[in-house]
Amino acid sequence: MTTTARATASGTGGAAGGRPLIGVSTYLEPGARWGVWELDAALLPAGYPRLVQRAGGLAAMLPPDAPAHAAAAVARVDALVIAGGPDVDPVRYGAQRDPRTGPPAPERDAWELALIDAALAAGLPLLGVCRGMQLLNVALGGTLTQHLDGHLEAVGVVGRHPVEPVPGTLYAALVPERASVPAYHHQAVDGLGAGLVASAHAADGTVEAVELPSSDGWVLGVQWHPEMGEDVRVMRALVTAAASCSAARHTPPTR
């Protein structure tokens, strides 16, 4: 078997097969039901892999695992998406729990924080979606507002609202105009983590996107849910960054 074939078969070939491999973190839910089954399940809304695929990537699910394995997982993919989901446990950013904060998901918090740390250390392209953006902020020492009025249309209903890009940012280069985005959240970034800058805001000033301009990699978080909409620009930019990152990582050194 050739070196390229071995790399592709082992999952370390990345974009060598033509499409970069995008790892997406998942939920871990007790008693999920499908067909005749009711079992614990690692699951992900289909919008995530579909958006990755529409943007030109291959999607791989990364269910919660021991944090010690995060670096190995990151080494096998060309980019990382931290998906939306439950509220981040306030203990992770040194806050008392607000009664309106949802129940904790300790396995997800631990695993995804480890994935973020590993991705940042490796310079891997990273996109945080909703909870994923909040967790990126927490990973870098930031804090969260535990409840916002007026940002959740109704329980179980994805709403829309406009966000305004901050000129000169990575996000503004991708989406230069005010855009209506699909959103479902009641928490948001409060104090920014180390090195992060706000790159989009809602009409009330809520931070809607963050990025890490000092990073060697491509790092962006968005408060909304691009997987619930039609705009592929953010995901396509991640896939493009993943392809470049993969090419750099898998190019043999010159002699």
Residue pairs with C-beta under 8 A, 6 or more apart in sequence:
1 9
4 13
4 16
7 13
7 14
7 16
7 250
8 16
8 17
11 21
11 76
12 75
12 76
13 250
14 20
14 21
14 77
14 78
14 242
14 246
14 249
14 250
15 21
15 78
15 242
15 243
15 246
15 247
15 250
16 246
16 250
17 58
19 56
19 57
19 58
19 239
20 56
20 57
20 58
20 78
20 79
20 239
20 242
20 243
20 245
20 246
21 57
21 58
21 60
21 76
21 77
21 78
21 79
21 242
21 246
22 52
22 57
22 58
22 59
22 60
22 77
22 78
22 79
22 80
22 81
22 238
22 239
22 242
23 60
23 61
23 62
23 73
23 74
23 76
23 77
23 79
23 80
23 81
23 115
24 44
24 48
24 49
24 52
24 59
24 60
24 61
24 62
24 80
24 81
24 83
25 62
25 63
25 64
25 80
25 81
25 82
25 83
25 108
25 111
25 112
25 115
25 132
26 42
26 43
26 44
26 61
26 62
26 63
26 64
26 83
27 41
27 42
27 43
27 44
27 83
27 85
27 108
28 40
28 41
28 42
28 63
28 64
28 105
28 107
28 108
29 40
29 41
29 42
29 43
30 40
31 38
31 39
31 40
32 38
32 39
32 40
32 41
32 43
42 61
42 63
42 64
44 61
44 83
45 83
45 227
47 225
47 227
47 228
48 59
48 81
48 83
48 129
48 227
49 59
49 61
50 227
51 226
51 227
51 232
51 235
52 58
52 59
52 81
52 235
52 239
53 59
54 232
54 235
55 232
55 235
55 236
55 238
55 239
56 236
56 239
56 240
57 78
57 79
57 235
57 238
57 239
57 242
60 77
62 73
62 77
62 80
62 115
64 107
64 108
64 110
64 111
64 112
65 73
65 111
66 111
67 110
67 111
67 113
67 114
68 114
70 111
70 114
70 115
70 117
70 118
71 118
71 121
71 122
73 115
73 118
74 80
74 115
74 118
74 119
74 122
74 124
75 122
77 124
78 124
78 125
78 242
78 243
78 245
78 246
79 124
79 125
79 126
79 127
79 218
79 238
79 239
79 241
79 242
79 245
80 115
80 116
80 119
80 124
80 125
80 126
80 127
81 126
81 127
81 128
81 129
81 132
81 238
82 112
82 115
82 116
82 126
82 127
82 128
82 129
82 131
82 132
82 133
82 135
82 136
83 129
83 130
83 131
83 132
84 129
84 130
84 131
84 132
84 184
84 185
84 225
85 105
85 108
85 130
85 131
86 102
86 103
86 104
86 105
86 108
86 131
87 101
87 102
87 103
87 104
87 131
87 146
87 187
88 109
88 131
88 134
88 135
88 138
88 144
88 187
89 104
89 105
89 106
89 109
90 96
90 97
90 98
90 101
90 144
90 146
91 97
91 104
92 109
92 113
92 138
93 138
93 142
93 143
93 144
94 143
95 143
95 144
95 146
97 146
98 146
98 147
100 146
100 147
100 186
101 146
101 147
101 187
109 135
112 132
112 135
113 135
113 138
113 139
116 126
116 128
116 135
116 136
116 139
117 139
118 124
119 125
119 126
119 217
120 126
120 139
120 212
120 215
120 217
120 219
122 217
123 215
123 216
123 217
123 245
124 217
124 245
125 217
125 218
125 219
125 238
125 241
125 242
125 245
126 136
126 217
126 218
126 219
126 220
127 220
127 221
127 222
127 234
127 235
127 238
128 134
128 135
128 136
128 210
128 220
128 221
128 222
129 221
129 222
129 224
129 225
129 226
129 227
130 183
130 184
130 185
130 222
130 223
130 224
130 225
132 221
133 189
133 209
133 210
133 221
133 222
133 223
134 144
134 187
134 188
134 189
134 221
134 223
136 193
136 196
136 210
136 219
136 221
137 143
137 144
137 189
137 192
137 193
137 196
137 210
137 221
138 144
138 193
139 193
140 193
140 194
140 195
140 196
140 212
141 193
141 194
142 189
142 190
142 191
142 192
142 193
142 194
142 196
143 189
143 190
143 191
144 187
144 188
144 189
144 190
145 187
145 188
145 189
145 190
146 187
147 186
147 187
148 185
148 186
148 187
148 188
148 206
150 204
151 161
151 183
151 185
151 186
151 188
151 202
151 206
152 159
152 184
152 185
152 186
153 159
153 184
157 184
158 182
158 183
158 184
158 225
158 228
159 182
159 183
159 184
160 180
160 181
160 182
160 183
161 180
161 181
161 183
161 202
161 203
162 178
162 179
162 180
162 181
162 202
162 203
163 178
163 179
163 181
163 200
163 201
163 202
163 208
163 209
163 223
163 224
164 178
164 200
164 201
164 202
164 203
165 171
165 172
165 175
165 176
165 177
165 178
165 179
165 199
165 200
165 209
166 172
166 197
166 198
166 199
166 200
166 201
169 197
169 199
169 200
169 209
169 211
169 213
170 199
170 211
170 213
170 218
170 220
171 199
171 200
171 209
171 211
171 220
171 222
171 234
172 199
172 200
174 233
174 234
174 237
175 231
175 233
175 234
179 231
181 208
181 222
181 224
181 225
181 226
181 229
181 231
182 224
182 225
182 226
182 228
182 229
183 223
183 224
183 225
184 225
184 228
185 223
185 224
188 206
188 207
188 223
189 198
189 206
189 207
189 210
189 223
192 198
192 207
192 210
193 210
195 212
195 213
195 214
195 215
196 210
196 211
196 212
197 210
197 211
197 212
197 213
198 207
198 209
198 210
199 209
199 210
199 211
199 220
200 207
200 208
200 209
200 222
201 207
201 208
202 208
202 223
206 223
207 223
208 222
208 223
208 224
209 220
209 221
209 222
209 223
210 220
210 221
211 219
211 220
211 221
212 219
217 241
217 245
218 237
218 238
218 241
218 245
220 234
220 237
220 238
222 234
226 232
226 234
226 235
